[in-house]
């Protein structure tokens, strides 16, 4: 596919950039520059990865870092595989389809190193979701007629708690290799209710829930290095649910990797470019019937064929009012490109703010292949603050 070729060309360019930038930098800096930039310190703006990367660095013993991130994401339009699907076409098979979604998330984190050999990390979040839906026609539920036109649904609350131990496997003068042994604790709700085309309350679709409902393993490994005024890194990570949740379903494992390169412009400012790719599967469920299933008798679609959207393991034929409710239409693959800025408040601006970090990153998809109909990602922006200081 043309889009797929563009993605791999972009990733190849990033790989070449990361492998050749060290040669370029070594050829242009002086011996004094080499001595001053060969080590990664907390004062260097690109000593941390772009803001969209988590768990990329460890700390020295006795150091504590507090952080805050704000993320905003917008989704819109429908994809089936890599093909665009109109709302009208999707409504031939469903009573309601999503047209747009906006998500905001506030993340609060802390990293503490009790010893040089391990850094402990904890992160929690508060998120809010807004999804817009479009309906096909009027239908009957609960003994009364109500229209299914434009609808909106909302959810908000705490997400899952993430705990990690970052273990430096290699800590040389200009390269680091870090193992991230992480887990996710299911503190986010998975039974948020709302209206979906009527007045009655139902459990909202999967994308509107706030957590996974399952304990998860979250392993990752990060390699990062510097050469002159340049830095680079690569990270591979995964999320592996360990159990079915209280609503008898389990999210699929997610695997992904990211590659970045950054340029230090001066002692307090750096810019970066990053590529990432992620794959996640569909949801598995053992429930025979859930709040998110609708029988053919309850929701007649004027004789349209729904076989391709039926739950495969249900004892009787069941249909879903919306693709957001179908566990078999939640997986996909996505590749993104991002650009970011890292800023460290210099000492000359005052001792109170000195050393505090501000960063921002904007991310856009360049390839999406979704089990659909499923909403496509439009853009993501994340901005944040980080501050590290010594306790002893």
Buried (B, 14 or more C-beta within 10 A) or exposed (E): EEEBEEBEEBBEEBBEBBEEBBEBBEEEBEEEEBEEBBEBEBBBBBBBBBBBBBBBBBBEBBBBBBBEBBBEBBBBBBBBBBEEBEBEEBBEBBBBBBBBBBBBBBBEBEBBBEEBEBBBBBBBBBBBBBBBBBBBEEBEBEEEEBEBEEBEBEBEBBBBBBBBBBBBEEEEEBBBBBBBBBBBBBBBBBEBBBBBBBEEEBBBBBBBBBBBBBBBBBBBBBBBBBBBBBBBBBBBBBBBBEEBBEBEBBBBBBBBBBBBBBBBEEEBBBBBBBBBBBBBBBBBBEBEEBBBBBEEEEBBBEEEEBEEBBBEEBEEEBBBBBBBBBBBBBBBBBBBBBBBBBBBBBEEEEEEEBBBBBBBBBBEBBBBBBBBBBBBBBBBBBBBBBBBEEEE
